Amino acid sequence: MISIMYPEIRAYVKQLPIGLMPIDIKADIIPKLIVKSSKELILTAKLRKEFLIYLVPYEIPGVKSVGFLAAFFDDAVHPLVTGGALIKELAGRELSKLFLSPKVDVHFFNELGWEMLAYRAEFKSTKRHRDLLRSAVLPSVKGLNQSAILTQMDSWFSATLAADDQQAIRVVFKERLMPDDVVHIDMNDENHRYHGAPLVSSSPLEREEPGAFQEREIISILHRVFSPDQIYLAPLRTYDKEEMVDVLVVTKKSVLLIQAKDGPNIERIVNNTISRKVSTSHKALKAAAGQIKGAIAYMRRAAEFVILVKGKEVKLDLSGKSVYGMAVIKELFNHEYEGYTPPLLELYAKTGVPCIPLSYGELHQHTSYIDDEDELFKAFMTIFNHGLETGVFSRLRVLPPGSIINK
């Protein structure tokens, strides 16, 4: 494991938002590629033992260059994709060179920076790829409209055909570099100071029963914005000792109710049809909306708001605080937002509490660049108000240095 041999790499990877990044290790002549992404993408890589890298030409005002998209085929038509522009200051030239290398060690990390898989891989590039990458003029990150580039690349990929697949760089795994069933155990006290925290936590790749893992990982992400004393894991109602909500955040100004909906991360689920995955996302969102509605009702049933945390009563003062709801779903699909929006707008109509849907990956992306409560809820309300005005929620792109561009 590269994160054990070179522990400083994990600290570096934790700072990366998402995507592909080359790592230079002078003691090793084989190039190293970091892939930081979701557990679903990593499991797909494990099962398929390959992925494709598409080189995508784009042109926006003042910039004509090439980007890349790495596709992992859980589904033959709608794969999991990560990528972006090749940028000078963000190791664009080094990444271009790596794509042309015949042999590369590929290391997969999840959003929290844990190394989950590693393979020595063969990169099958052609003269066309070499000519395109070596001749490309890479833009500077300064003033670059990355959102416009991503929009063009998304449009290009949505129109790809079998011929485009044949022309992509094919990455084939040849040799396993670490066990593929590793489980990370976190015993760091600093990561377990929130209310209701266990003494230790773990992060496996494959999960039959995902709920508890996802809730703790959501809290790890929330630590980027909120302090541990503001976060409550699985608080219970006092009258029946049933869970009120998965994660509760209470600050001086705000209350955030988070209901998480994950699913098993196992081969059978990866191999489900896209229609089955879409249907599952709708059911999960409706269930989350119902549970958030119940949590709001419990908050309002008495003058004092009291919850149970590890068997102890905790009284919280909610007076004057803004209340928000968030349904964090395993996977959401761009073309389904007309269906995702009505249950949450109905919840708002009945309770007055704005609520939005986010995938776990989106929550990670938002908090990678937003570390301030006010800015996070500003992004939240941008999404919600768009849905309230148009009837369809938007998906924000949150890009460095924290600018929010919705396209």
Phi, psi and omega in degrees: 000126183294330181286343174269317179294325181229081187302333181294340180295322182296320177299322178292315182296324180301332181279343180287142178287296183192157173114204185249139179209131177283150176236131180261116175242106189297334181282356184229128183278345180277124180300150181241133178240126174267129171243111178254120185197192185282161177296330179292317178294318182295319178294323176300317177300318180298318184283320185273337179061024176192166170204170181246146173242116178265134172265122191243112176287146178212161177213120173235167181308119177087353183220128173226113186205207183221143174239188180218151173227124175262124185245130180243117196269078166292325176235141186294333184255327184238074182286167171280132190230141171218148181169197181164193179283152170272115190238139185306308186285347183250042175060032180298316181291322178295322178292321177301316179296320180296320180302333182267358180285140181288333184224129183218140171271120184252123184243125184258126178239144175277181186297335181272000176090018177268132178283123186249330182211156172204135180221146165276127189234153173262125177260115185261087178257170183231176177300324179301316178296317180298313181298318183293316183286321182287335181266349184291136173267114185275133181283162172275150180291336183295118178074009183279130178275082183295329180297317179296323179295314180298323178297316177297318181294320177299317179297318178300314184292327181293342181255009182291153179238180180302326180297325178292324176297319180293332183269359180281161172285123181263126179252118184241126180284131183247328187212130178283131183257354178202162175302142182263014176233032183293144174236125180270129178253122181255113179248015182287119181303325183297335181270001184227043181256358179284163182292129180086008183289145170283171178288325178223161175220164182224158181224090172273161176280308182267135188218121173281316180245097192274340195308305185297324179297313183295320181299316179292325179288326174299318179296321176301321177291319181296336178300340178291339184244319187247154178279154182303325182289352178264357189245134180235126178269124173048055176295147182254152171287147183284328190280334179229000179058030173262156183296131177282311182201160183292312181223131178241132176239126179231117178245187179294335185244339194221157170232128179239122178256119182243123173249121185261139178227100177252181175216168179304138175255081183222167185302318182301320181287320177302322184276358176300152177292159180296325179295323178293319180294321178297314179300319179298321181295322178293316180297319180296318182294317179296321178294319179297319179299317179296321180289324176294321177300317178296322179295320178297317179299320180294320178301327188261001187283340181218161180297323177261137177261115183233134177233164174253128176231115183053043175082356182250140177285135177234122177263131182236136178268114181257003185298131177077002183268143173281139183248136180227151175238145180220124175261110181262111187252146181308311185211132176238151187240131187306320186278005184249009187289340174295332176272330180288331190286313187305318181299327182277330173289326175295320176300318179295318181298327183273334187240339185078008181259119177292140181217139180231158172263138172222143167284160177302320179297323178293319178300319176298315182296317179301311185281352173290331183244348180243117180239022183233133182303313182298317181292324178296316180285338171296315176296317178306310184287334173298315178295312184295314182296325176298318178293320180295323183279326187250343184088000180221122177296150176264168170242123182275145165259119178254114188236156178299148359268051181101003179291143182249118182235124183248108178217000000 
